[in-house]
Amino acid sequence: MSSFPAHRPRRLRSTPAMRRLVTEHSLHARQLVLPVFVTERDAPQPIATMPGVIQHTLESLPDVVNEAAGAGLGGVMLFGVPAVRDALGTGATDPDGILNRAIRVAKDAAAGRLTVQADLCLDEFTDHGHCGVLDADGGVDNDATLERYVAMALAQAAAGADILGLSGMMDGQVAACREALEDAGFVDVVILAYSAKYASAFYGPFRDAVESTLSGDRKAYQLDPANAREGALEAQRDIDEGADIIMVKPAGPYLDVLADVAASASIPVWAYQVSGEYAMIEMAAAAGAIDRDRAILESLIGIRRAGADAILTYWAIEVAGWLREGRA
C-alpha cells in the first residue's frame, strides 16, 4: 500500500493564482443592492444601532444614488421614514408622501444606471407599527391590507419604481398587486416578493432605522424560524401568483432555506442581509473580536454560495469598492 495520500486537495490551494482559478463562487457589484432610509427631517440622521448607516434626506439622496451607480451596484431599495403616521398608513399612498417622493428623486438621479426599488409595506407608515390594517380585535386583517398594498403598488409604480419589494407577508399579496399593475398598464414593473420572511430577532436595528412604533410582534404573519418547508412553500406560491423575483430574509441564519428555495426556483432568488447581521459584525469588529473586512466578505460569499442571485446589504457600496480594487 502506498505511504502517501491518494488525493491531495491542497494542490488546488497552493497559491493565490491557483485558488483564484478554482474558485466556485464569486461576488460582483451588480449583484449587490443598497437599502436606503429616507427621512422627512431637515438633515441626515445617524442610526445608533447601525454604525455607519444614516437616514438620508431628499436632498442627500441623489448623492448616495450617484455613488451607488458609480460603484456598479444593481440597485437601491428605498424605505420611507415619515413624520406623521396613522392607523391606515395613508402616507404610503400619498403621492407627496416621503417614500413616493424619494422614488421620484432616486429615479431622476439614477438615470437608468441602476434599478430603483421601493419597500411595499405599511409598517413604516402605521401608528401601530404593524404591516397592515388592524381588525376590531387588534389583529392584522389580511384582505383589508391587500387593498392598501394595491394602492401602494399603483402609487409606487406611478412614481417610477422599477421594482416593488412586497415585504408584508400577507396571503395573496403578489396576485393582488400583479393584477392591479397589469390593469393599470404598469406591465413592466417588477415584483420582488419577500416570500420567506421570518419573524426574526435580527430586525432590531432596522426598527430603529425606520423609527418603528410596533408594540408586540409579527409572528401571526411572518414565518416561524423553526420552519423550513413553509418557507419553500411560500416561495412557490409567490412564483405561481406572478412574482418576478423571490426573497429569503434574513439571510445568514436561513442559508438552508435559501439553498432549498434556490434549488427549485425557476426565477431569480435574492436574500436580504438584515440590520442585525450588519450590526453584529460591525460591533464585534469594533470590540476587536473579529477581522471586520474578512467577516463581511465571508458572510456575503456564504449567501452567494447558498444560492442568492443578488444580496441586499448595507455594505454594498463599500464591498463594490473592494471588488473594483481586486481585494475580494
C-alpha positions as CSV (number, residue, x, y, z in Angstrom):
1,M,0.0,0.0,0.0
2,S,1.2,3.5,-0.8
3,S,2.5,5.5,2.1
4,F,1.3,8.8,0.6
5,P,-2.2,10.2,0.2
6,A,-4.1,9.1,-2.9
7,H,-5.6,12.6,-3.2
8,R,-4.0,15.9,-2.3
9,P,-6.7,18.6,-2.4
10,R,-4.2,21.1,-1.1
11,R,-2.6,21.2,-4.5
12,L,-5.6,23.4,-5.6
13,R,-5.0,25.8,-2.6
14,S,-1.2,26.2,-3.1
15,T,-1.0,29.7,-4.5
16,P,-3.3,32.8,-4.9
17,A,-3.4,32.2,-8.6
18,M,-4.4,28.5,-8.2
19,R,-7.1,29.4,-5.6
20,R,-8.5,32.1,-7.9
21,L,-8.6,29.6,-10.8
22,V,-10.7,27.0,-9.0
23,T,-13.0,29.4,-7.0
24,E,-16.6,28.1,-7.2
25,H,-18.5,31.3,-6.3
26,S,-17.7,35.0,-6.6
27,L,-19.2,38.4,-5.9
28,H,-19.9,41.2,-8.4
29,A,-21.1,44.7,-7.7
30,R,-24.1,44.2,-9.9
31,Q,-25.3,41.5,-7.5
32,L,-25.5,43.9,-4.6
33,V,-28.4,46.2,-3.7
34,L,-28.1,49.0,-1.1
35,P,-31.0,49.6,1.3
36,V,-31.5,53.3,1.8
37,F,-33.6,55.0,4.5
38,V,-35.1,58.4,3.6
39,T,-36.4,60.8,6.3
40,E,-38.6,63.9,6.3
41,R,-36.2,65.6,8.7
42,D,-34.1,68.5,7.6
43,A,-30.7,66.8,8.0
44,P,-29.4,63.2,7.7
45,Q,-29.7,61.3,10.9
46,P,-27.2,58.6,12.2
47,I,-28.7,55.3,13.3
48,A,-27.2,54.4,16.7
49,T,-27.6,50.6,16.3
50,M,-26.2,50.5,12.8
51,P,-22.8,52.2,12.9
52,G,-22.0,53.9,9.6
53,V,-25.6,53.9,8.3
54,I,-27.8,57.0,8.2
55,Q,-31.2,58.2,7.4
56,H,-30.9,60.3,4.2
57,T,-32.9,63.3,3.3
58,L,-34.4,64.0,-0.1
59,E,-31.5,66.4,-0.6
60,S,-28.8,63.9,0.2
61,L,-30.5,61.0,-1.6
62,P,-29.2,61.9,-5.1
63,D,-25.6,61.8,-3.8
64,V,-26.0,58.2,-2.4
65,V,-27.8,57.1,-5.6
66,N,-25.0,58.5,-7.7
67,E,-22.4,56.8,-5.5
68,A,-24.2,53.5,-5.8
69,A,-24.5,53.8,-9.6
70,G,-20.8,54.8,-9.8
71,A,-19.9,51.7,-7.8
72,G,-21.8,49.5,-10.3
73,L,-24.5,48.3,-7.9
74,G,-27.6,46.6,-9.2
75,G,-30.0,48.9,-7.3
76,V,-31.1,50.8,-4.3
77,M,-34.0,49.7,-2.1
78,L,-35.8,52.7,-0.6
79,F,-37.6,52.9,2.8
80,G,-39.5,55.9,3.9
81,V,-39.4,57.4,7.4
82,P,-42.5,59.7,7.7
83,A,-43.0,62.4,10.2
84,V,-46.7,61.6,10.7
85,R,-48.3,58.1,10.9
86,D,-51.9,56.9,11.2
87,A,-53.8,53.6,11.6
88,L,-54.1,53.1,7.8
89,G,-50.7,54.2,6.8
90,T,-52.1,56.8,4.5
91,G,-48.7,58.4,3.9
92,A,-47.7,55.3,2.0
93,T,-50.2,56.0,-0.8
94,D,-49.9,59.8,-0.8
95,P,-48.1,60.9,-4.0
96,D,-46.4,63.5,-1.8
97,G,-45.5,61.1,0.9
98,I,-41.8,60.6,1.7
99,L,-41.4,57.3,0.0
100,N,-43.1,58.2,-3.2
101,R,-41.2,61.5,-3.4
102,A,-38.0,59.6,-2.7
103,I,-38.7,57.2,-5.6
104,R,-39.0,60.2,-8.0
105,V,-35.8,61.8,-6.7
106,A,-33.9,58.5,-6.9
107,K,-35.2,57.7,-10.4
108,D,-34.0,61.1,-11.7
109,A,-30.6,60.6,-10.0
110,A,-30.2,57.0,-11.3
111,A,-30.9,57.9,-14.9
112,G,-31.2,54.3,-15.8
113,R,-27.8,53.3,-14.3
114,L,-29.3,51.1,-11.6
115,T,-32.7,49.9,-10.6
116,V,-34.8,51.9,-8.2
117,Q,-36.6,49.6,-5.7
118,A,-39.2,50.5,-3.1
119,D,-40.3,48.7,0.0
120,L,-44.0,47.9,-0.3
121,C,-45.3,47.5,3.3
122,L,-47.3,49.6,5.8
123,D,-45.2,49.1,8.9
124,E,-43.2,52.4,8.4
125,F,-46.4,54.3,7.9
126,T,-48.8,53.0,10.6
127,D,-49.0,54.4,14.1
128,H,-49.3,50.9,15.5
129,G,-46.2,49.6,13.6
130,H,-47.9,46.5,12.0
131,C,-47.6,45.7,8.4
132,G,-51.3,46.0,7.7
133,V,-54.7,47.2,8.7
134,L,-55.9,46.1,12.1
135,D,-59.3,44.5,12.7
136,A,-61.6,45.1,15.7
137,D,-59.6,42.6,17.8
138,G,-56.2,44.2,17.1
139,G,-55.1,41.5,14.6
140,V,-53.9,42.3,11.1
141,D,-56.8,42.0,8.6
142,N,-55.2,40.2,5.6
143,D,-57.7,41.2,2.9
144,A,-58.2,44.7,4.0
145,T,-54.4,45.1,4.0
146,L,-54.3,43.8,0.4
147,E,-56.4,46.8,-0.7
148,R,-53.8,49.1,0.9
149,Y,-51.0,47.2,-0.8
150,V,-52.7,47.5,-4.2
151,A,-52.9,51.3,-3.7
152,M,-49.3,51.4,-2.6
153,A,-48.2,49.4,-5.7
154,L,-50.0,51.8,-8.0
155,A,-48.6,54.8,-6.2
156,Q,-45.0,53.5,-6.3
157,A,-45.3,52.4,-10.0
158,A,-46.7,55.9,-10.9
159,A,-43.7,57.5,-9.0
160,G,-41.3,55.4,-11.2
161,A,-40.2,52.5,-9.2
162,D,-38.6,49.7,-11.3
163,I,-39.1,47.0,-8.6
164,L,-41.7,46.8,-5.9
165,G,-40.5,44.9,-2.8
166,L,-43.6,43.2,-1.3
167,S,-42.4,42.6,2.2
168,G,-45.6,42.4,4.3
169,M,-46.2,38.6,4.2
170,M,-49.9,38.9,3.5
171,D,-51.6,35.9,1.8
172,G,-52.3,36.8,-1.9
173,Q,-50.3,40.0,-2.0
174,V,-48.4,39.1,-5.1
175,A,-51.6,38.2,-7.1
176,A,-53.4,41.3,-5.9
177,C,-50.6,43.7,-6.8
178,R,-49.8,41.9,-10.1
179,E,-53.4,42.1,-11.3
180,A,-53.7,45.8,-10.3
181,L,-50.5,46.7,-12.0
182,E,-51.5,44.9,-15.2
183,D,-54.9,46.5,-15.3
184,A,-53.3,50.0,-14.8
185,G,-50.9,49.5,-17.6
186,F,-47.8,49.0,-15.4
187,V,-46.9,45.8,-17.1
188,D,-43.1,46.2,-16.9
189,V,-42.9,46.9,-13.2
190,V,-41.1,44.0,-11.4
191,I,-42.5,42.4,-8.3
192,L,-39.9,41.2,-5.7
193,A,-41.7,39.0,-3.2
194,Y,-40.3,38.7,0.2
195,S,-41.5,35.1,0.2
196,A,-39.7,33.5,3.1
197,K,-39.6,36.4,5.6
198,Y,-39.1,35.1,9.1
199,A,-40.2,36.6,12.4
200,S,-36.6,37.3,13.4
201,A,-34.8,39.0,16.3
202,F,-32.3,40.2,13.7
203,Y,-34.6,43.0,12.6
204,G,-34.0,45.0,15.8
205,P,-31.7,47.8,14.4
206,F,-34.0,48.2,11.3
207,R,-36.8,49.1,13.6
208,D,-34.6,51.9,15.0
209,A,-33.8,52.9,11.4
210,V,-37.4,53.4,10.5
211,E,-38.4,54.6,14.0
212,S,-40.9,51.8,14.3
213,T,-43.8,52.2,16.7
214,L,-44.5,48.4,16.9
215,S,-45.6,47.0,20.2
216,G,-45.7,43.2,20.3
217,D,-44.5,41.0,17.4
218,R,-45.4,39.9,13.8
219,K,-45.5,36.2,14.4
220,A,-49.0,35.9,13.1
221,Y,-47.9,36.7,9.6
222,Q,-44.1,36.3,9.4
223,L,-42.7,32.8,9.4
224,D,-41.7,30.7,12.4
225,P,-37.9,30.4,12.5
226,A,-38.3,26.7,13.1
227,N,-40.0,26.1,9.7
228,A,-38.0,25.5,6.6
229,R,-40.6,23.7,4.4
230,E,-43.0,26.5,5.0
231,G,-40.5,29.0,3.5
232,A,-40.2,26.9,0.4
233,L,-44.0,26.6,0.1
234,E,-44.4,30.4,0.4
235,A,-41.8,30.9,-2.3
236,Q,-43.6,28.6,-4.7
237,R,-46.9,30.2,-4.1
238,D,-45.5,33.6,-4.9
239,I,-44.0,32.3,-8.1
240,D,-47.4,30.9,-9.0
241,E,-49.0,34.3,-8.3
242,G,-46.7,36.1,-10.7
243,A,-43.6,37.2,-8.8
244,D,-40.6,38.0,-10.9
245,I,-38.1,37.6,-8.1
246,I,-38.4,36.0,-4.7
247,M,-36.6,36.8,-1.4
248,V,-35.4,35.0,1.7
249,K,-35.0,37.2,4.8
250,P,-32.9,37.3,6.9
251,A,-30.0,35.7,5.0
252,G,-27.3,34.3,7.3
253,P,-29.5,32.4,9.8
254,Y,-31.6,30.9,7.0
255,L,-29.0,29.7,4.5
256,D,-30.7,26.3,4.5
257,V,-34.0,27.8,3.4
258,L,-32.2,29.9,0.8
259,A,-30.5,26.8,-0.6
260,D,-33.7,24.9,-0.8
261,V,-35.6,27.7,-2.5
262,A,-32.8,28.4,-4.9
263,A,-32.5,24.7,-5.9
264,S,-36.1,24.6,-7.0
265,A,-37.0,28.1,-8.1
266,S,-37.4,28.9,-11.8
267,I,-36.9,32.7,-11.2
268,P,-34.2,34.8,-9.5
269,V,-33.7,34.3,-5.8
270,W,-32.4,37.1,-3.6
271,A,-31.5,37.4,0.0
272,Y,-31.5,40.3,2.5
273,Q,-28.6,40.6,4.8
274,V,-30.6,42.4,7.5
275,S,-29.7,45.0,10.0
276,G,-28.9,42.7,12.9
277,E,-26.5,40.7,10.7
278,Y,-24.8,44.0,9.8
279,A,-24.7,45.3,13.4
280,M,-23.3,42.1,14.8
281,I,-20.3,42.2,12.6
282,E,-19.7,45.9,13.0
283,M,-19.9,45.7,16.8
284,A,-17.8,42.5,17.1
285,A,-15.2,44.1,14.9
286,A,-15.2,47.3,16.9
287,A,-14.6,45.2,20.0
288,G,-11.6,43.6,18.3
289,A,-13.2,40.1,18.3
290,I,-13.1,39.6,14.5
291,D,-11.5,40.9,11.4
292,R,-14.2,43.2,10.0
293,D,-13.4,43.1,6.3
294,R,-12.8,39.3,6.2
295,A,-16.1,38.7,8.1
296,I,-18.1,40.9,5.8
297,L,-16.8,39.1,2.7
298,E,-17.2,35.7,4.2
299,S,-20.8,36.4,5.2
300,L,-21.6,37.6,1.6
301,I,-19.9,34.8,-0.2
302,G,-21.8,32.3,2.1
303,I,-25.0,33.9,1.0
304,R,-24.0,33.6,-2.6
305,R,-22.8,30.0,-2.1
306,A,-26.2,29.1,-0.7
307,G,-27.8,30.3,-4.0
308,A,-28.6,34.0,-3.8
309,D,-28.5,35.7,-7.2
310,A,-28.4,39.1,-5.5
311,I,-28.0,40.4,-2.0
312,L,-29.4,43.4,-0.2
313,T,-26.6,44.6,2.1
314,Y,-25.7,47.8,3.9
315,W,-22.1,47.2,2.9
316,A,-23.0,47.2,-0.9
317,I,-21.0,50.4,-1.8
318,E,-18.0,49.6,0.3
319,V,-17.8,46.0,-0.9
320,A,-18.2,47.1,-4.5
321,G,-15.1,49.3,-4.0
322,W,-13.2,46.3,-2.7
323,L,-14.2,44.3,-5.7
324,R,-13.0,47.1,-8.0
325,E,-9.7,47.2,-6.2
326,G,-9.3,43.4,-6.5
327,R,-9.4,42.8,-2.8
328,A,-12.0,40.1,-3.0
